[in-house]
Every structure is written in structure tokens, then in C-alpha cells.
Amino acid sequence: MRHTLIARVEDRPGAMNRLLGLLRGRGLGVHSIAFGESEIPGVKRTTVLVDTDNVDQTMKQLNRLIEVLEVTDVTNSQFVVRETALVKIHAPEPRREEIRAVAEGFGARVIGSGPQSVVVEMTDTPARLGEMIALAQVLGACETMRSGSLAMALGAAIPREQPAAADDKGRPWWSQADGVS
């Protein structure tokens, strides 16, 4: 089953690589991952869409990573999800107005154009983006680039089960991984 996980991760070199390595090493299908700044300096917020039959085990494994501060599964909670897409549509000059009208109907906007193409930007749910892209393909040959899904729970987040030990806070992060003082 596909789950939407939101994690807060310390901004350290290799943190994203370790998170992805853990997911891929367990053979889980990662559909989308978005990694960006959060409201806390030095902490990144990550949204991962992953296929797993045992989400509790996946969350426990993620929580074992030193850089992971907390993981929340929002799949069965109230949450909002958004994704951004850039779509380049082959559009000779006579079809530009038609493309602009379709884009505006989806709440998208034309952000650039060249002699033979138009680039449209849209932010919405992944399903709605899929609809717009399918229609864009009917209008003309196109290229697409989609960001990963961004999700945010509408309720309070559930904190990590076992916070880092107080004595770990003064030690360098690399010594926390293997128990070296």
C-alpha cells in the first residue's frame, strides 16, 4: 500500500542519501520524495510517498537514523498534498490562445514561450496535474517535469517515540552512529 510519510531530518551532509538508502535497501518502492527547508533552522522537512506493507516497521527503521528527528504517517489522517508541474507544449503561434485558455481552466499559467513552444506552470493535487498533462498531450507534443509531492498534516504531528538521549546532544553526530565517544 502507498503511504505518505512526513519526516523532519537534521540538515547534515549525507542525511538525504542515508534516508533514501534505507528505503531502497529494504526494497520499498519510492514514488516521490521532496526535501526542503522547514520552519526550524538546520532541519529539513521531507515528504516521501512509499509502497510498504508494514508502515510501522518502516517508520521505526527511519527513526533509527541519527539525523531523523521524527516521522509521521499521514496516510489515514487529514492532510493536504500539492505538487508542481512544468509542461512544455509544442505550440505554433495560432494555437497559443487555445493553450492559454486550457491552462487558465486548470488554474495554471503560462510562464514562458519560445518560437514553437509554451511552458505552463501548475500547482495542484497530483491527480489534477495528471489531468492537465493528459490534456496538454492532446494539444501537442509536450515535455513534463513534476516536483515531488509536498504534504502537510492538518492536525498535530505525533512526536518520535524515543527522543535522542540528552548526552548525545553534545557529541559530534558521526560518533553517535557507532557508539564511539
CYANA upper distance limits for C-alpha pairs under 8 A (distance plus 0.5 A):
  1 MET  CA     51 ASP  CA      5.76
  1 MET  CA     52 THR  CA      6.11
  1 MET  CA     53 ASP  CA      6.30
  2 ARG  CA     49 LEU  CA      7.05
  2 ARG  CA     50 VAL  CA      5.93
  2 ARG  CA     51 ASP  CA      4.79
  2 ARG  CA     52 THR  CA      6.91
  3 HIS  CA     49 LEU  CA      6.15
  3 HIS  CA     50 VAL  CA      5.93
  3 HIS  CA     51 ASP  CA      6.72
  3 HIS  CA     52 THR  CA      7.62
  3 HIS  CA     55 VAL  CA      7.95
  3 HIS  CA     73 ASP  CA      7.48
  3 HIS  CA     74 VAL  CA      8.19
  3 HIS  CA     75 THR  CA      5.95
  4 THR  CA     47 THR  CA      7.49
  4 THR  CA     48 VAL  CA      6.34
  4 THR  CA     49 LEU  CA      5.20
  4 THR  CA     50 VAL  CA      7.17
  4 THR  CA     73 ASP  CA      6.40
  4 THR  CA     74 VAL  CA      6.29
  4 THR  CA     75 THR  CA      5.67
  4 THR  CA    151 ALA  CA      8.21
  5 LEU  CA     47 THR  CA      6.27
  5 LEU  CA     48 VAL  CA      5.69
  5 LEU  CA     49 LEU  CA      6.91
  5 LEU  CA     50 VAL  CA      8.21
  5 LEU  CA     71 VAL  CA      7.19
  5 LEU  CA     72 THR  CA      6.07
  5 LEU  CA     73 ASP  CA      5.02
  5 LEU  CA     74 VAL  CA      6.65
  5 LEU  CA     75 THR  CA      7.90
  6 ILE  CA     45 ARG  CA      7.61
  6 ILE  CA     46 THR  CA      6.13
  6 ILE  CA     47 THR  CA      5.12
  6 ILE  CA     48 VAL  CA      6.93
  6 ILE  CA     71 VAL  CA      6.19
  6 ILE  CA     72 THR  CA      5.67
  6 ILE  CA     73 ASP  CA      6.93
  6 ILE  CA     74 VAL  CA      7.77
  6 ILE  CA    151 ALA  CA      7.71
  6 ILE  CA    152 MET  CA      8.07
  7 ALA  CA     45 ARG  CA      6.32
  7 ALA  CA     46 THR  CA      5.59
  7 ALA  CA     47 THR  CA      7.01
  7 ALA  CA     68 VAL  CA      7.44
  7 ALA  CA     69 LEU  CA      7.84
  7 ALA  CA     70 GLU  CA      6.08
  7 ALA  CA     71 VAL  CA      4.79
  7 ALA  CA     72 THR  CA      6.79
  8 ARG  CA     43 VAL  CA      6.98
  8 ARG  CA     44 LYS  CA      6.25
  8 ARG  CA     45 ARG  CA      5.17
  8 ARG  CA     46 THR  CA      6.76
  8 ARG  CA     68 VAL  CA      6.56
  8 ARG  CA     69 LEU  CA      5.91
  8 ARG  CA     70 GLU  CA      5.96
  8 ARG  CA     71 VAL  CA      7.14
  9 VAL  CA     15 ALA  CA      7.97
  9 VAL  CA     43 VAL  CA      6.07
  9 VAL  CA     44 LYS  CA      5.64
  9 VAL  CA     45 ARG  CA      6.74
  9 VAL  CA     46 THR  CA      7.72
  9 VAL  CA     67 GLU  CA      5.90
  9 VAL  CA     68 VAL  CA      4.94
  9 VAL  CA     69 LEU  CA      6.09
  9 VAL  CA     70 GLU  CA      7.94
 10 GLU  CA     15 ALA  CA      7.82
 10 GLU  CA     42 GLY  CA      6.52
 10 GLU  CA     43 VAL  CA      5.02
 10 GLU  CA     44 LYS  CA      6.60
 10 GLU  CA     67 GLU  CA      5.42
 10 GLU  CA     68 VAL  CA      6.87
 10 GLU  CA     69 LEU  CA      7.47
 11 ASP  CA     15 ALA  CA      7.38
 11 ASP  CA     42 GLY  CA      5.61
 11 ASP  CA     43 VAL  CA      5.73
 11 ASP  CA     44 LYS  CA      6.43
 11 ASP  CA     67 GLU  CA      8.14
 12 ARG  CA     67 GLU  CA      7.82
 14 GLY  CA     18 ARG  CA      6.70
 15 ALA  CA     19 LEU  CA      6.79
 15 ALA  CA     67 GLU  CA      6.75
 16 MET  CA     20 LEU  CA      6.69
 17 ASN  CA     21 GLY  CA      6.33
 18 ARG  CA     22 LEU  CA      6.57
 18 ARG  CA     65 LEU  CA      8.30
 19 LEU  CA     23 LEU  CA      7.04
 19 LEU  CA     62 LEU  CA      7.53
 19 LEU  CA     65 LEU  CA      8.04
 20 LEU  CA     24 ARG  CA      6.53
 21 GLY  CA     25 GLY  CA      6.16
 22 LEU  CA     26 ARG  CA      6.83
 22 LEU  CA     61 GLN  CA      8.34
 22 LEU  CA     62 LEU  CA      7.94
 23 LEU  CA     27 GLY  CA      7.20
 23 LEU  CA     28 LEU  CA      6.17
 23 LEU  CA     29 GLY  CA      8.39
 23 LEU  CA     30 VAL  CA      7.98
 23 LEU  CA     58 THR  CA      8.50
 24 ARG  CA     28 LEU  CA      6.14
 24 ARG  CA     29 GLY  CA      7.77
 24 ARG  CA     30 VAL  CA      8.11
 28 LEU  CA     50 VAL  CA      7.12
 28 LEU  CA     51 ASP  CA      6.31
 28 LEU  CA     52 THR  CA      6.65
 29 GLY  CA     50 VAL  CA      6.07
 29 GLY  CA     51 ASP  CA      5.57
 29 GLY  CA     52 THR  CA      8.05
 30 VAL  CA     48 VAL  CA      7.70
 30 VAL  CA     49 LEU  CA      6.50
 30 VAL  CA     50 VAL  CA      5.02
 30 VAL  CA     51 ASP  CA      7.06
 31 HIS  CA     48 VAL  CA      8.11
 31 HIS  CA     49 LEU  CA      5.82
 31 HIS  CA     50 VAL  CA      6.29
 31 HIS  CA     51 ASP  CA      8.18
 32 SER  CA     47 THR  CA      8.31
 32 SER  CA     48 VAL  CA      6.22
 32 SER  CA     49 LEU  CA      5.58
 32 SER  CA     50 VAL  CA      7.83
 32 SER  CA    148 GLY  CA      5.49
 32 SER  CA    149 SER  CA      6.73
 33 ILE  CA     46 THR  CA      7.49
 33 ILE  CA     47 THR  CA      6.10
 33 ILE  CA     48 VAL  CA      5.01
 33 ILE  CA     49 LEU  CA      6.96
 33 ILE  CA    148 GLY  CA      5.72
 33 ILE  CA    149 SER  CA      7.27
 34 ALA  CA     46 THR  CA      6.02
 34 ALA  CA     47 THR  CA      5.72
 34 ALA  CA     48 VAL  CA      7.17
 34 ALA  CA    147 SER  CA      7.87
 34 ALA  CA    148 GLY  CA      5.44
 34 ALA  CA    149 SER  CA      6.81
 34 ALA  CA    150 LEU  CA      6.84
 35 PHE  CA     44 LYS  CA      7.09
 35 PHE  CA     45 ARG  CA      6.43
 35 PHE  CA     46 THR  CA      4.97
 35 PHE  CA     47 THR  CA      7.20
 36 GLY  CA     44 LYS  CA      5.84
 36 GLY  CA     45 ARG  CA      6.10
 36 GLY  CA     46 THR  CA      7.06
 37 GLU  CA     41 PRO  CA      8.31
 37 GLU  CA     43 VAL  CA      7.21
 37 GLU  CA     44 LYS  CA      5.21
 37 GLU  CA     45 ARG  CA      6.60
 38 SER  CA     43 VAL  CA      6.55
 38 SER  CA     44 LYS  CA      5.71
 38 SER  CA     45 ARG  CA      5.87
 39 GLU  CA     43 VAL  CA      8.33
 40 ILE  CA     44 LYS  CA      8.38
 47 THR  CA    149 SER  CA      7.33
 47 THR  CA    150 LEU  CA      6.28
 47 THR  CA    151 ALA  CA      6.66
 48 VAL  CA    149 SER  CA      8.23
 49 LEU  CA    149 SER  CA      8.19
 52 THR  CA     58 THR  CA      8.06
 54 ASN  CA     58 THR  CA      6.97
 55 VAL  CA     59 MET  CA      6.57
 55 VAL  CA     73 ASP  CA      8.41
 56 ASP  CA     60 LYS  CA      6.73
 57 GLN  CA     61 GLN  CA      6.70
 58 THR  CA     62 LEU  CA      6.73
 59 MET  CA     63 ASN  CA      6.57
 59 MET  CA     71 VAL  CA      6.82
 59 MET  CA     72 THR  CA      8.24
 59 MET  CA     73 ASP  CA      8.48
 60 LYS  CA     64 ARG  CA      6.88
 61 GLN  CA     65 LEU  CA      7.65
 62 LEU  CA     68 VAL  CA      7.26
 62 LEU  CA     71 VAL  CA      7.81
 63 ASN  CA     68 VAL  CA      6.20
 63 ASN  CA     69 LEU  CA      7.56
 63 ASN  CA     70 GLU  CA      6.93
 63 ASN  CA     71 VAL  CA      7.18
 63 ASN  CA    160 ARG  CA      7.91
 64 ARG  CA     68 VAL  CA      7.90
 66 ILE  CA    173 TRP  CA      8.02
 66 ILE  CA    176 GLN  CA      7.94
 66 ILE  CA    177 ALA  CA      7.25
 69 LEU  CA    160 ARG  CA      7.42
 69 LEU  CA    163 PRO  CA      8.15
 70 GLU  CA    159 PRO  CA      6.65
 70 GLU  CA    160 ARG  CA      5.22
 71 VAL  CA    159 PRO  CA      8.19
 71 VAL  CA    160 ARG  CA      7.12
 72 THR  CA    157 ALA  CA      7.19
 72 THR  CA    158 ILE  CA      6.81
 72 THR  CA    159 PRO  CA      8.32
 74 VAL  CA     78 GLN  CA      7.62
 74 VAL  CA     79 PHE  CA      7.12
 74 VAL  CA    153 ALA  CA      6.76
 75 THR  CA     79 PHE  CA      8.45
 77 SER  CA    153 ALA  CA      7.55
 77 SER  CA    154 LEU  CA      8.48
 77 SER  CA    155 GLY  CA      8.45
 78 GLN  CA    153 ALA  CA      6.53
 78 GLN  CA    154 LEU  CA      6.11
 78 GLN  CA    155 GLY  CA      7.52
 79 PHE  CA    151 ALA  CA      7.15
 79 PHE  CA    152 MET  CA      5.98
 79 PHE  CA    153 ALA  CA      4.60
 79 PHE  CA    154 LEU  CA      5.58
 79 PHE  CA    155 GLY  CA      8.35
 80 VAL  CA    151 ALA  CA      6.06
 80 VAL  CA    152 MET  CA      6.04
 80 VAL  CA    153 ALA  CA      7.00
 80 VAL  CA    154 LEU  CA      7.66
 81 VAL  CA    124 ASP  CA      8.49
 81 VAL  CA    125 THR  CA      6.57
 81 VAL  CA    126 PRO  CA      8.38
 81 VAL  CA    149 SER  CA      6.88
 81 VAL  CA    150 LEU  CA      5.95
 81 VAL  CA    151 ALA  CA      4.78
 81 VAL  CA    152 MET  CA      7.17
 82 ARG  CA    123 THR  CA      6.99
 82 ARG  CA    124 ASP  CA      5.64
 82 ARG  CA    125 THR  CA      5.30
 82 ARG  CA    126 PRO  CA      7.20
 82 ARG  CA    149 SER  CA      6.18
 82 ARG  CA    150 LEU  CA      5.79
 82 ARG  CA    151 ALA  CA      7.06
 83 GLU  CA    123 THR  CA      6.04
 83 GLU  CA    124 ASP  CA      6.19
 83 GLU  CA    125 THR  CA      6.45
 83 GLU  CA    126 PRO  CA      6.41
 83 GLU  CA    129 LEU  CA      8.29
 83 GLU  CA    146 ARG  CA      7.56
 83 GLU  CA    147 SER  CA      6.33
 83 GLU  CA    148 GLY  CA      6.63
 83 GLU  CA    149 SER  CA      5.26
 83 GLU  CA    150 LEU  CA      6.66
 84 THR  CA    121 GLU  CA      7.71
 84 THR  CA    122 MET  CA      6.13
 84 THR  CA    123 THR  CA      4.74
 84 THR  CA    124 ASP  CA      7.13
 84 THR  CA    129 LEU  CA      8.40
 84 THR  CA    146 ARG  CA      6.26
 84 THR  CA    147 SER  CA      5.86
 84 THR  CA    148 GLY  CA      8.25
 84 THR  CA    149 SER  CA      8.47
 85 ALA  CA    121 GLU  CA      6.29
 85 ALA  CA    122 MET  CA      5.92
 85 ALA  CA    123 THR  CA      6.96
 85 ALA  CA    129 LEU  CA      7.56
 85 ALA  CA    144 THR  CA      7.43
 85 ALA  CA    145 MET  CA      6.10
 85 ALA  CA    146 ARG  CA      4.77
 85 ALA  CA    147 SER  CA      6.79
 86 LEU  CA    119 VAL  CA      7.11
 86 LEU  CA    120 VAL  CA      6.17
 86 LEU  CA    121 GLU  CA      5.21
 86 LEU  CA    122 MET  CA      7.24
 86 LEU  CA    144 THR  CA      6.26
 86 LEU  CA    145 MET  CA      5.73
 86 LEU  CA    146 ARG  CA      6.93
 87 VAL  CA    119 VAL  CA      5.97
 87 VAL  CA    120 VAL  CA      5.63
 87 VAL  CA    121 GLU  CA      7.03
 87 VAL  CA    133 ILE  CA      7.74
 87 VAL  CA    136 ALA  CA      8.39
 87 VAL  CA    142 CYS  CA      7.13
 87 VAL  CA    143 GLU  CA      6.24
 87 VAL  CA    144 THR  CA      5.03
 87 VAL  CA    145 MET  CA      7.05
 88 LYS  CA    117 SER  CA      6.96
 88 LYS  CA    118 VAL  CA      6.06
 88 LYS  CA    119 VAL  CA      4.80
 88 LYS  CA    120 VAL  CA      6.87
 88 LYS  CA    142 CYS  CA      5.73
 88 LYS  CA    143 GLU  CA      5.59
 88 LYS  CA    144 THR  CA      6.87
 89 ILE  CA    117 SER  CA      5.95
 89 ILE  CA    118 VAL  CA      5.84
 89 ILE  CA    119 VAL  CA      6.87
 89 ILE  CA    120 VAL  CA      8.37
 89 ILE  CA    136 ALA  CA      7.28
 89 ILE  CA    137 GLN  CA      8.14
 89 ILE  CA    139 LEU  CA      8.12
 89 ILE  CA    140 GLY  CA      6.41
 89 ILE  CA    141 ALA  CA      6.37
 89 ILE  CA    142 CYS  CA      4.84
 89 ILE  CA    143 GLU  CA      7.24
 90 HIS  CA    116 GLN  CA      6.34
 90 HIS  CA    117 SER  CA      4.90
 90 HIS  CA    118 VAL  CA      7.13
 90 HIS  CA    140 GLY  CA      5.88
 90 HIS  CA    141 ALA  CA      5.87
 90 HIS  CA    142 CYS  CA      6.52
 91 ALA  CA     95 ARG  CA      6.32
 91 ALA  CA     96 ARG  CA      6.62
 91 ALA  CA     99 ILE  CA      8.46
 91 ALA  CA    116 GLN  CA      5.87
 91 ALA  CA    117 SER  CA      5.23
 91 ALA  CA    118 VAL  CA      6.72
 91 ALA  CA    140 GLY  CA      7.19
 92 PRO  CA     96 ARG  CA      7.38
 92 PRO  CA    115 PRO  CA      7.75
 92 PRO  CA    116 GLN  CA      5.56
 92 PRO  CA    117 SER  CA      7.29
 93 GLU  CA    115 PRO  CA      8.18
 93 GLU  CA    116 GLN  CA      7.79
 95 ARG  CA     99 ILE  CA      6.88
 96 ARG  CA    100 ARG  CA      6.59
 96 ARG  CA    118 VAL  CA      8.13
 97 GLU  CA    101 ALA  CA      6.63
 98 GLU  CA    102 VAL  CA      6.80
 99 ILE  CA    103 ALA  CA      6.58
 99 ILE  CA    136 ALA  CA      8.40
 99 ILE  CA    139 LEU  CA      7.89
100 ARG  CA    104 GLU  CA      6.65
100 ARG  CA    109 ARG  CA      7.88
100 ARG  CA    110 VAL  CA      7.18
101 ALA  CA    105 GLY  CA      6.68
102 VAL  CA    106 PHE  CA      7.10
103 ALA  CA    107 GLY  CA      6.80
103 ALA  CA    108 ALA  CA      5.27
103 ALA  CA    109 ARG  CA      6.36
103 ALA  CA    110 VAL  CA      7.76
103 ALA  CA    120 VAL  CA      7.61
103 ALA  CA    132 MET  CA      8.33
104 GLU  CA    108 ALA  CA      5.78
104 GLU  CA    109 ARG  CA      6.67
106 PHE  CA    122 MET  CA      8.40
106 PHE  CA    132 MET  CA      7.33
107 GLY  CA    122 MET  CA      7.37
108 ALA  CA    120 VAL  CA      7.10
108 ALA  CA    121 GLU  CA      6.11
108 ALA  CA    122 MET  CA      4.92
108 ALA  CA    123 THR  CA      7.77
109 ARG  CA    120 VAL  CA      6.03
109 ARG  CA    121 GLU  CA      6.00
109 ARG  CA    122 MET  CA      7.16
110 VAL  CA    118 VAL  CA      7.44
110 VAL  CA    119 VAL  CA      6.33
110 VAL  CA    120 VAL  CA      4.86
110 VAL  CA    121 GLU  CA      6.83
111 ILE  CA    118 VAL  CA      8.39
111 ILE  CA    119 VAL  CA      6.34
111 ILE  CA    120 VAL  CA      6.24
111 ILE  CA    121 GLU  CA      6.98
112 GLY  CA    118 VAL  CA      6.42
112 GLY  CA    119 VAL  CA      5.60
112 GLY  CA    120 VAL  CA      7.73
113 SER  CA    117 SER  CA      6.17
113 SER  CA    118 VAL  CA      4.73
113 SER  CA    119 VAL  CA      6.45
114 GLY  CA    118 VAL  CA      6.81
122 MET  CA    129 LEU  CA      7.76
123 THR  CA    129 LEU  CA      8.00
124 ASP  CA    128 ARG  CA      6.76
124 ASP  CA    129 LEU  CA      6.72
125 THR  CA    129 LEU  CA      6.76
126 PRO  CA    130 GLY  CA      6.75
126 PRO  CA    149 SER  CA      7.83
127 ALA  CA    131 GLU  CA      6.99
128 ARG  CA    132 MET  CA      6.91
129 LEU  CA    133 ILE  CA      6.63
130 GLY  CA    134 ALA  CA      6.60
131 GLU  CA    135 LEU  CA      6.85
132 MET  CA    136 ALA  CA      6.61
133 ILE  CA    137 GLN  CA      6.71
133 ILE  CA    144 THR  CA      8.27
134 ALA  CA    138 VAL  CA      7.18
135 LEU  CA    139 LEU  CA      7.03
136 ALA  CA    140 GLY  CA      6.98
136 ALA  CA    141 ALA  CA      8.40
136 ALA  CA    142 CYS  CA      7.52
137 GLN  CA    141 ALA  CA      6.19
137 GLN  CA    142 CYS  CA      6.41
153 ALA  CA    157 ALA  CA      7.64
164 ALA  CA    168 ASP  CA      7.24
164 ALA  CA    169 LYS  CA      8.25
165 ALA  CA    169 LYS  CA      7.81
167 ASP  CA    171 ARG  CA      7.89
168 ASP  CA    172 PRO  CA      8.50
168 ASP  CA    176 GLN  CA      7.19
171 ARG  CA    175 SER  CA      7.35
171 ARG  CA    176 GLN  CA      7.50
171 ARG  CA    181 SER  CA      7.92
172 PRO  CA    176 GLN  CA      7.37
173 TRP  CA    177 ALA  CA      7.57
174 TRP  CA    178 ASP  CA      8.20
175 SER  CA    179 GLY  CA      6.63
175 SER  CA    180 VAL  CA      5.50
175 SER  CA    181 SER  CA      6.60
176 GLN  CA    180 VAL  CA      7.15
176 GLN  CA    181 SER  CA      8.16
